[in-house]
Amino acid sequence: MAGAGGPPSRSGLRGREAELGELEALIVSVARTGSAALALVQGEPGIGKTTLLAEAVTEAAAAGFSVGVGKADELHHIVPLSSLAACVLHGDRPLLSGDAFADLARHHDQRIWLVERLAEMIEARAGGMPVLIGLDDVQWADPLSRFALQHLPVRLRTSPVLWLLTSRREPAGPAEEIVAAAAGHLPAVTVSLGPLSGAAIAQLAGDALGAAVGERVRDLLDGAGGNPFLAVEMLAGLRTADVPDDHVPPGLVVGVRGRLRSLRPGTLRFLQMGAVLGRTFGFHDAAALCGRPAAELIEALEEAVRAGLLDDDGDHLVFRHDLLRQAVYVDIPPSARKALHREAARGLVAAGHQPVDAVPHILRGALPGDEEAVLLLRRAADDVLPVTPGLAADLMTRALELVPSARPLRLAVGEQAVCCLTRAGRNGEALSTGDRLLAGRPPVDAFGRLQAALGGALWNMDLASELRRRAEAALALGGAAPDIDARLRGLRALAMSRDHDLRAASEAGEAALRAATATGDREAHVLALSALGEIAQNAGEGSLALQRFAALSAIDPAYLPEEIVAHLYVDDFASGERLLRQATDTGATRQAMLLWAQGQHDLGLGRLDDADADFVTMERLEEEVGVCVQQVNGRVLRSRIALLRGDRDDAREHLVAARERLAARPNPGNTAAVRFLEAVHAEADEDFGLAVDRIRQVQRQGPFMRWRLLRDWVDSAIRMALRGAEHELAVDLAAQARAHAERNPAVPTAAGIAAHADGLVNNDPPTLEHAVGLLGESPRPLVRAAAYADLGRALLAAGRERRAVAALTHARDLFAASGAHAPAAAARHALDGAGAGSRSEAAVERPVRGWGALTPSEKKIARLVAQGHTNRSAADLLVVSPHTVNTHLTSVFRKLSVNSRVQLANLVMGLPDG
């Protein structure tokens, strides 16, 4: 037979010249432009995706790319980041060392933090050469790798990184989610592989069998349906038959199954055990599943390798194609498969593997009542909870299904399931799961444990009244263990922090803290201190709130953002900045809440552009992890910032967004914030009747100064009341400001705002002058500027123009320095009316494109990146989050119409110094 001595072609590139050309064009583009791109190769199994990926990788490596390629596996899709691990750990120049990767997994248990660290490492490599990261069979990627792939391409869009993925066609599957996340941010193309043409299949046959391919062979290959892998397998069967190519011997079964049936029974049995373990498996693991010593299976291994069914890389055995594994697997009877998977799980754990490695087999092989399987699922859920809480919730849901309702274990498993579901943000599922367990009338102690476990979900769902009712019912029932009793008391106090009677709430919180201290239970301690911090904050007792939150963050550093914000409320911005720097250096958890604290810090210091970037980033991170806490307040503040900047259109958009988010979280604080924002917009429209109505709606939720977000804006509310002829309302607001100042005697901002409020209500310039003096000690320039502006207007009205001009000039300068163009313009207008204006002082409107469109912070970051800094090093220099740097850079690239760091560097180098 002509050509029988050579191996059949496995290139799979016959007929794929156009598709390879698309990938080659992306390789060239990424190297030339210095910006990222993503390609997804899609098609049915065996259609040539892997081979096309391998060819593209080879060409990229030859073009000077640093290459990392991995492959996801159907039975190894649970272990967090396992799919991406091969992409970054292997190759001639690994992106990460094994130790660095292990450090990520061991010490840093937050998805956002971990993805950012991966981005920094890839970004550092891309600073010296273009990078290609390829992942085959992304439809089987583990959840954390999928999460990373949805965010890394966008995060690294300005670096020369090419992402090459392959996937089977799955509508709304992982591959589609990754492409959708990248769309609009970087070039993202989908290369669909269809059946090969008849001419291409004939070329494959010629490669395998020689130039002369008979008609019967061509007819036979029609059965491959244009699938190159199936065609090659058929050709392999023909080639090994050693007969003329125009004759197909009777009885020769062509294709994958035919080749398997030619194996010895022991080899087939060995392959079946391997197929149960997955496409990649260990020789000793397969031998253990066979129940035979490894030495007795060497011949079977050799035959499988000779037959081209397995590859042996020295560490693992790998089925050469997943279709081969599937062909072996489906021939195992279903009941035997289930039993083998269960045995495989037991064997893996016995061999020292982690529980999470056995989970895929548990999910396929465990039967109801299998408590050993339940224990493995519980241990695996604990392991993956920090980085993939959604997966942990799924594992515990399955564990609960395996425990019959009559077993005592069901309540403990159910409690853990509730906690995992809550951590994953699936609060409704947590509540329904807990309520189903409670409907079974559990023992008294279990009743208390379940109600305590449900507390987090109820709090997250803004069901404070229901949380209090349940906690009190469980406490009244009694019988709970001391630690659970203490947790229930903490939850009751936390729920009461939303009530009007904060004195009773404080007493409940102190009782909860005593109970927590007596039991030594950490969770009870956290709940009690969190409740007391919230209560003190809502009562306006800044020093006490700081004391509580400082103690809380000492026990659990995850609460550092609350401590930072508490420092800001007592005007201690220096400590707030120190803690922000500390959090950035140590990789603190709850990155979104840390950005909320950073935004509050920047807004307080009048850094409007930075604060806006902080809140943009915070919202994005909250959406990425599916835990949306500050979405309403973030939009309220962004709308307020837009109004200060004079951008009414943006301000209205944020108001609409705040209203939409309020519908999802209509708690009293959110409601008060949105109603006041509506009042501010009504004032801007000179509809003072509507503005007053909205302020009254705020007070229906609770006294105006109860709402911590609004305290610095009470002067604005008083002006609205006065302009709406509601003097009594203005007097009430001023009285609240005085009471707040009395509770915070060491806080200059509180004292100054109270004096400012009195000066407005009484139209008294001396009191306003006193307010300006008090606010001279305040770190908040916008609060000070507002007082200067009101003093200037009052002095003008009193005919004291010289002093009025001085006050208005101070106001104008303070507003302008913060980027608050609207109130700065109002102060200029008042100066014009006093005859003290100047044409040269008129505001220059910032352009929307070009270098002049950049904010001061954006210019700093642009220059640092142009000098070669990464997001991390720029963030360290500016004492901000790398996430905020990324947000600023997104704006920089849009305004400058550039797509890569190289282009940015070229543009900045051409700018004049300064």
N, C-alpha and C positions, 0 to 999 in steps of 0.2 A: 504494500500500500504506500503510495507516494507520500512522503512527508511524515510517515508514521513514527520516525525516530525522534521528532521534536515535540515538545509539549504543546498542547492547544493554547491558542492565544487567550490570555485573560485580560488583555488590555481594556476591553470594553469600550475603546475609543473609536472603533469603527463606526462611522456615522455620527460622531459627536463633535465634529470639528467646529460647528457653529457655537455649541454650548461652551466648549473649551475656550473659544475666542472671546466669549463674554467674560469669563473669569480672568483671562489674560489681560483684557482691557482694564478690569478693576485693579489688578496687580500693578499695572503701569500707572494708573491714575493715583492710587494711594502713595506710591513711591514719588511721583512727580509733584503732587499737590501738598503732601504732608498731612492730609486729612483722612478721616476714616471712611470705611464703606462696609456694607454687609451683603452677603449673597446667601440665599437659601436654595439648595438643590433638592428638588422634590421628585418623587416617582415611586412606583411600586417596588416591592422587594425584588432584588436581582436585576434591576433595570440599569445599573451601572453607576449609582451615586457615589459609592465608596471609591471606585476606580477613578472617576472624574475628579473627586476631591484629592486623591493621591497624586494625580498628574498635576493639578494646580499647585499643590504644596511643593512638589519637586521644582516646578518652574519658579515659584516664589523664592525658595531657598537659593536657587541659582542666581536670582536677581538681588541677593543680599539681604533678604528678609530673615529675621529671627522667627523661627517656626515652632509652634507647639500644637500638637494634634492629639485628640483623644476620641474615645468611642463610648457612648452610653450603652448600657446593657439592660435587657428587659428584666432580668432577675436581680440586678444590682442597682435598682433605681431608688433605694430608700436612704442609703447613707448620705448625709449632708455633704454636698460639694464633691462627691465621688466622681461625677461625670466630668467636671471641669479640672479635676486634679491632674489627670493625664495631660491635659493641654498645657498646664503651667509647670509640671514637674519633669517632663521628659523632653527628649530632643538633644541636639548637640549643644545648645545653649539654653538650658532650662530658665524660664522666667523666674522661678522661685526655687530655692533649695528645699530639700525635704524638711530640714529643721525649721525654716521660716514658715512653711505651710503648716507644719504641726503646731507651731506657736500660734498661728491664727486660730486654728481649731481649738486649742487647749485653753487659751486665755481670753479670747474675745468672743462673747456669746451673743452679739447683736448683728442681725443681718445687715443693717445699714452700715455699721462700722466695718464689718468684714468686707463688704463689697467695695467700700471706699479704700480700704487698705490694698485690696487686689488691684484696684484702678491705679493707685499710686505706684505700685510695683511695675505694672504694665507700662504706665506713662513714663517711668524712669527708663525702661528699656527702649521705648519708642523715641526717646530723646536722642538716641545714638544711631538707631537704624529702624527701618520699618518692621512691623510685627505682623505675623499672620497667626491667628488662633482658629483652629478648625475643630469642629465637634461632629462626629458621625452619629447618625441615628438619634437626633436630638429629641425625637418623640418619647424616648425612654429616659431622658435626663432626670436626675433627682430634683426635688422641689427647690432646694437652695441654689443649685446650678441654674435652674430655669429662672429663678428670681434674679440671679446675678446677670444672666444673659439679657434679661429685659431692661437692665439699667446700665451695664458697663458700656455697650456701644454708644449710647447717648452721652454718658459721662466722658468718654474718650473720643468724642467725635472730632475734636480739634487736633488729634494726634494721628500719625500714620499707622493705623491699626486696621487690618482687614479681617473681618469675621466671616468664616466659611462654615456653613452648617448644612447638614443633609437630614432629610426627614421623609418618612412615608407621608402620603397625602392624608391629612386628618383635618377636616374642617373644624375651626376653632380649637385646634390643638396647640401644644406648646410652641411649635415652630411659628404658627400664625401669630401667636401672642408676641413673640420676640420681634418679628418683622413689623407688626403694628406699632410696637413701642418705639422702634427706630425710625419709622416713616415720618418724613417731614424734618428730621434732624440730621440725617446723613443719607447718602445714596444707599438704597436698599432694594436689591433686585431678587426676583424669584426665577430660577432656572428650572423649568419643568422638563423632565425627561420622559418622552413617550416611547413607544415601541420602535426598535430599529427597523429601518427599511429592509426589504428583501435583498437589495444589493449589499447592504452592510452585513447582513447575516451570512450571505454567500462569501463575503470576504473573510469572516470569522472561520467559516468552514474551510476555506482555502488555507488559512493560517494553520489550521489543525491537521488537515488531511492531505494537503497538497493542492496543486493547481486544478487538477481534474476532479471535480465534484459531481457525482452522478445524480441523475434525476430523482432516484429513490431517496437519496440523502436530503436533497432539497425539499422533497415532499415531507419527509420526516421532520425537518427543521421548521416547517410551517407550524408544527404543533407547539413550538416554543413561543409563539405569539409575539415575536420581536423582542423577547426578553433575553439579553445576552448571557446572563448567568445560566438559565435553563438550556440555552443553545450550547454553551460550552460543556455543560454536564452531559448532554446527549453526545456531543462530539467526543468527549472523553470515553464514553462507553463504546463508541464505534472504533476509536483508535486502539483501544486495548484488546478488541476482538481479533485483530490481526487477520482480517479477511478482506477481499477486494471491496472497494467502497461502493460498487454497484450492487452489492448483495448484503442484505440484512439477515443474519442467520436466524432461523426459527428459534423461538424461546429466549432470544436476547431481549431483555427488558431495558429499554433505553430511558435514562433519566436518573434522578436522585435515588428513588426507591430501588430501582434495579441495581444500582451500585451497592446499596446497603445490603441487599439480599445476597450479594456475592461474598460478604464477609463471614468469617467463622462466628458461630453463636457466642463464643466468649467475648469476641471483639464487639459484637453488636450490643451485648449486655453491658460492657464497659461504656460504650458510647451512650447508651440509654441513661446510665447513672450520671454521666457527664451532662447530658441534656437536661436532666432534672436540676442539676446544680447551676446551670446557666451557660451562656455562650463561652464565658471564661471561667475556668474552674481549676482547682488544684488536684494534682495526681493522687495525693494521699487522701483527699476528701472523697474522690470518686472511688478509690479502693475501699475506704471505710464503708461507703454506701453499698458496695458490692459484697461486703462481708468477707473480703479476702485480703491476704497480705499484698503489699504493693509489688513485691518481687514476682508474684505469680501473674501479674497483669502486664509485665513488660512487653511480652509478645503481642498482646492485644493493642497496646499503645503503639508499638512499631507498625503493626498492620494498618491502624487507623491513620497514622502519619503518611505511610507509603501510599495509601489510597487517596491522599489529598483531602481527607475529611478534617483532620486536625493539624494545627501548627503548634510547635513546641518552642517557646522562647526561653526555656530554661527555668523560668519561675512559674509559669502557668501554661495550661493547655487551652487552646482557643479553637472553636469551630471556625472553619475557614469562611463560612457565610452563615448568617442566621437561618437561611432557608434550610441548610443542612441540619442545623440543630432542631428546627421545627419538624423536619421530616422524621427525624429519630423520635422526637418527643411525642408526636401525635400517634405513633404506633404503640405507645404504652397505653394499656387500658386505663380509662379514667379513674377507676377506683384504686388501681395500683399507683397512678401518678400521685393521688392525694396522700396515700400512705408513704410513698417515697419522699415527698416533700416534708412530711412530718418527721420522718426519720432523718432527713438531711438537716433539718433545723436542730434536732437533738445532737447530731454528730458535729455540726459546726460549733455549737456552744461547748461541747465536750472537748473539742480540739483547741479551745482558747479564743475563738472568735467572739467579737462583741455581740450582744443581743440583737443590735440593729442589723447585723449581717444575716441573722437567721429569720428576720421578719418576713421577707418575701415568701419563704417556705411556710411559715406559720399561716400567712394569709391564704395560701393555697391548700394547706393540708390539715389545719386544725378543725376539730369537730366540737360541737357544744359539749361542755363539761370538761374540756381539756384544761385543767388548772395550771399545768406546767406551761402550756402555750400562753395562757393569760399572764402568768408571771413574766415571761419573756417580753410580751407586748408592753407590760407596765414598765419594765426596766428600759426597754428601747424608747418608750415615750419620754421617760425622764432624761435620757441621753440627748434626744433631738429637740426637746422643748425650747431651749434657749434660742436656737437658730431657725427652727422650722416648727413653730407652734401649731400651724395648720396640720402638719403631718402627725404631730403628737396627738392632736385631737382626733384625727382619723384612726390612729392606732388604738386609742382608748375607747373609741366608739365600737370598734371591732371587738376589743377585749370584753366590753360589756355585753355584746351579743353572744359571746361564748359562755357566759356565766348564767346558768339557769336561775330563774327568779327565786327559787327556794333556798339557794346557797347563801350562807352568811357573807361569803366573799363579795357578793354582788354589791353590797352597800359601799365597801371600801373602793372597789373598782369604779363604781358610779361617782363617788366623791372625787376621785382622781380625774375621771372623764370631765366632770363639771369644771374643775380647775383648768384643764387643758383647753377646753372649749372657750372658756373666758379669756385665757391668755391669747388665744388665736383671734379674739375679737368676734367670736360666734356666740354672742351673749344670748340671743334668742334660743339657740339650740341648748346652751347650758341650762337656761331656765326650764325649758320643757323636759330635758333629761332629769334634772333634779326633781321636778314636780311629779314625774312618773314614778320615781323612786319613793317620794314622800307619800304618794297615793297608796303604796303598799303597806302603810302603817308600820314603819320601822320602829325598833326599840327607842326609848327616850334618848339614850346617848347618841345613837345614830341620827335621830331627828335633829338634834342640835348641830352635829357635825355637818349635815347636809345644808342646813340653813346658813351656817357660817360659810360654807363653800360657795353658796349662791350669792353671798353678799357682794362680791366683785361684779358679777353680771348685773345685778339690780342697780348698783351704783353707776356702772357704765351706761345703763339704759335710762339714766335720770329718773329712776323710780324710787326716789328717796323716801316717800311716804310708805310705800310697800316694804322697803327695806326695814324701816323702823318697826312697822307692824309685825313683820316676821321675826325680827330679832327679839322684840318684847315678848312675843308668844313663846319663843323657845326658852327665854329666860324665865318666864312665868311657869312653864312646864317643869323646869328643874331637871336634875338628873344628868346634866352635861358634865363632862370632865372639866377640871379647873381651867385648863388651857383653852378649851372651847368656850366655856363661860366667859373668859376674858376677851376672846375674839368677838363674841356676840355683843358684849358691852361696848367694845370699840366700834363695831358696825352701827350700833344704836346711836352712839355719840356722833359718828360721821354723818348719819342721816339727819340728825337734829341740827347739824351745822347749816342746813338749808332752811330751818324754821325761823320764825320771827323772834321767838324767845331764846335769845342767845345766852342768857344767864343760866337757864335750865340746861341748855346744851353744854355749857362749860362745866357745870356740876357733873353731868353725865360723863363728860370727857375725863375729868379728874378721877372719878370712880373707876373708869375703864383703865386709866394709867396705873392706879393702885393695884387693880387686879392683875394687870400684865406684869407689873414688877414682882408681885407675890409669886406668880407662876413661873416667871423667867421665860415665858413664851415669846419668841422673837416676833412672830406675825402679830400677836396681840399688841405688843409694844409698838409696832409700826402703825397699826390701825389707831391706837389711842393717840399717839403723837400727831398723826395725820389729821385726826378729827380736831384735836386741840389747836393745831396750826390753822386749819380752816376756820374754826370758830373765832379765834383771835383776829385773823385777817378780816373776816366779815364784820366783826365788831369794831374794826378800825384801831385795834390795839397793836401797833406796829412792832414795838419792842418785844412784847410777849409772843407775837407770831414768829419773830425772828428766833427767839429762844427755842420755841417748839420745833421749828423747821431745822435749825442747826442741830438739835439733838436727834431729829429724825434722820438727817443725812449722815450723821455719825454712825448710826446703826445700819442704814441702807444707803449707800452712795447714789443709788438711782434717784433719790430725792434731792440731789444737789440743785437742780433747777429751781425748786421751791425755795431753797435757802437763798439762792442768788436773788430771786425776785423780792424776797422778804428784806434783804439788805437794801434794795433799791427803794422800797417803801419808807425806809427810815433815812433816806438821803445818803446812804453809805455806798456810793458808787465805786469807791476805791476797792472795797472788799468784794463787791460784785464782779469787778473786772479781774481781780486776783483769782477768784473762784472760776471765772470763765476761762482764764488762761490755764488753770490747773486742770479743768475738765477737758480742754483741747489737748493738753499734753498727755493725759492718761487714757484718752479714748473712753470717756464716760458713756454710760448707757443712756437710753431715752434721748436720742439725738434730736428728735423733733422738739421735745420740751426744752432741751438746752437752747435750741434756736429761738424758742419763744422767749426765754430769759434774755438771750442776746438782743432780740428785737426790742424788748422792753428797756434794756440798758441803752441801746442806741437812740431810741425814741426819746427817752428821758434826757439824754445829752444833746438833743436837737439834731441828731444825724439822720435826717429824714430819708436820704437815699439808702443809707446802710440799713436802717430799720425796715424799709420796704423790702429790700433784698432778703433780709432775715425772715420776714413773714412769708414771702414767696417760697423760700426754701423750706420753711417749716411745713407749709401746707403740702408741698410736694412729698416730703418725707412721710408725713402722716398718711397720705394717700397710698404711698408705696407699701407701707406695712399694714395698711387697712385698719389703723387705730386713729380715728379722727376725734381729737379732744378740743383743740383750740381753733377749729375752722371758722366758727362764727366770730369769735373775738378777733382773729387775725384779719378777717375781711372788714370788720368794723374799723380797726386801726388803719388798714390800708386805704379805706375810703376817707378817713379823717386826714391822713397824710396827703392824699390826692387833692383834697379841698385846700389844705394849707399851701400846696404847690400851685394851686390855681387851675387844676385839671378837672373840670366839672364832669366831663364825659367819663373819665376813669373812675371818679368818685361815685357816679351813678351806677356804673357796672359793678363796683364792689358792694354797693348797697343792695342791688338785686341778688348778688351771690350770697350776701349775709342773710337775706330773707329766706333764700332757698335752703341754706344750711340750718337756719333756725327751725325749719319744719322738721328736720331730722332730730334736733336736740333742743326742744323747747323748754329748757330749764329756766328758772327765774332770772339768773344772772345773764344768760344769753338774751333773754327777752328784753330785759332792761337795757342792755347794750344796744340792741337793734332799734328799740324805740327812741333812745336818745340820738342815735345816728339819724333817724328820720327827722327828729327835731332840728338837728344841725342842717340838714338839707332843706327843711322848710324855711329856716332862717335865711339861708342863702337865696332862697326864692322869694324872700320878704313876705312869707305867709306866716305871720307871727301867731295867729290864732291856732293854726295847725301845730306850730312848734310848741306852744304852751300845752295843747292837748297831749302831745307825745310825752312831755315832761311829766304831766299828771299820770300818764300810763306807766312811766318808769316808777313813780312813787306808789302805784298800786302793787307793784312787785315787792316793794320795801322802800325805806327811806333812801333818798338819792345817794347819800354818802355811804350807804351799805355796800354799794357796788364799786369795788376797788378800781375797776377800769375807768370809772367816771370821775373820781375824786379830784383829779387835776383840772377838770373841765367845769367845775361848779360855777366859775365866773361866767362861762358861756351860757349856762342855764339861767343864771340870774339876769344877764342882759336880755335874753329872750323873754323872760317873765316881765321885765320892766317895759320892754317895747310892746309887749302884748297887753299892757295895762293890768297886769296881775301882780300888784305890789305885795299882797299878802303871801303869794307863793315865793316871791323873791326874799321876803323876810324869813320865811321858813327855811329856805335853802341856806341863807347866811347863818342862821342859828345852827343848822347842822354842821356847817363848816367850822364854826366856833367850837362846838362840842368835839369835833374831830381833832382840832388843834389842842384842846385841853387833854385829850387822851394821848397826845403825842407831843409833849412839851419840848422835847429835844430835837424835833424835826423842823428845820427852818422853812421848808416848803409848806408844811401844814399851817404854821403860824402866819406865813405870808399870804397864803390863800384865804385864810379866815379874815385877815385885815382887808384884803382886796375885796372880799365879798361884802364886808360892812361898808367899805368906801363906796361901792357901787350902789348899794341899797339906799344909803343916806346921801349920795351925791356929794361926798365930802372929800375935797382935795387933800387936806391934811392926813386923813386916814389912808388915802391912797398913797400919799408920800411915805407914810409909815410902812405900808405894805411893800413898796419898792425897796425900802431899806432892809426889811426883814428878808426879802427874797434875794438880796445881795449875797446872802450866805447859802442860798439854794444852788444846787448843781444843775438845775433845770432851766435852760435859757429861754425856752418857749413860754414857760410860766412867768418868768421875769419880764419878758417882752410884752406879754398881754397886760401885765400890771402897768408898765410904762405907757402903753398905748392908751389905756383908760385914764391914767393920770394926765396925760397930755390933752386928751379931749376935755376932761373936767377943767383943767386950767385954762384952756381956750375959752370954754363957756363962761368962766369967771373973769375973762378979760386979762389974764396974766400970760401974755403971749410969749415973752422971753423964756420963762420957765417951761411953758408948754412946748415950745420948739425944742428945747433940750431933751425933754422927756420923749417926744415923738421921734426925735433923731435916734435916741437910744433904742426905742422900739423898732424903728425901721432897720437899724444895723443888726440887731439881734435876730430879727426875723430873716433878713437877707442872708446872714451867715449860715443859718440852718437850712436855707433853701425853701423857706416858707414865703413864696412869692406873693400869694394873695394878701395876707395881712401886711406884708412889707409895702405892697402897692397902696393899701388903705392908709398906712401911716404916711406915705409920700403924698397922697391926696390931701390928707389933713394938713401936712406941712405946706402944700401949695396954697391951701385956703388961708393959711397964716402968712402967706407971702414969703415963706422960707424955702420953697422948693427950688429945684435946679434941673435944667434939662439933662445935664450930664449924669444926674442921679437916676434917671429913668431906667427901669429894669430892661435888661437885654434878654429877649426870649431865647431860650436854648434851642438850637436846631435839632432836627430829629435824626439826621445822618451826619457822619463824619466825626472827626476827633472832637470838635466842639460840642457834639451831642453827649459826650461821655460825662458822667458825674465825677467828682474828685476821686472817689473810691475806685471807680472803674478805670480812671487814668492810672492810678497807682498800680492796680493789678495788671493792667495792660503792659506797663513798663517792666514790671517784675517778670511776667511771663515772657516778654520779648528778650529779657536778659537770660532766659533759660530756666527760670524757676518752675517747679511743679506746683500744682494746686496746694499741696501740703506745705512746701517751703514758703510759698507766698502767704498762706494762712498763718503760719508760725510767726512771720515777720509782722503781720498786721493784727495779730491776736484776734482772729476770727475763725469760724469753722471752715474747713475745706469745702463743705457743701455751699456755704455762702460765696466763697470764691468762685465756685462753679456757676452759681447763679449770676454773679457779676460778669463772668466771662461770656456767658450766653448772650447777655445784653451787649457786651463789647463787640462780639463777632457780628451780631445783627446790625448794630449801628455803623460799623466800619465796613460791612459787606465783605468780610473775609471768612474763610472756612478752615484755616489751619493756623497753628502756632508759627509755622514758618512764614506764612503770609503776614501775620500780625507783626512778627519781628522785623520783616522788611519794611512794613509801613512805619513802625515806630522809629526805626533807624533813619528814616527820611525826614523825621520831624525836627524842627529847631529845638535846641536845648531849652529846658525850663518847664 
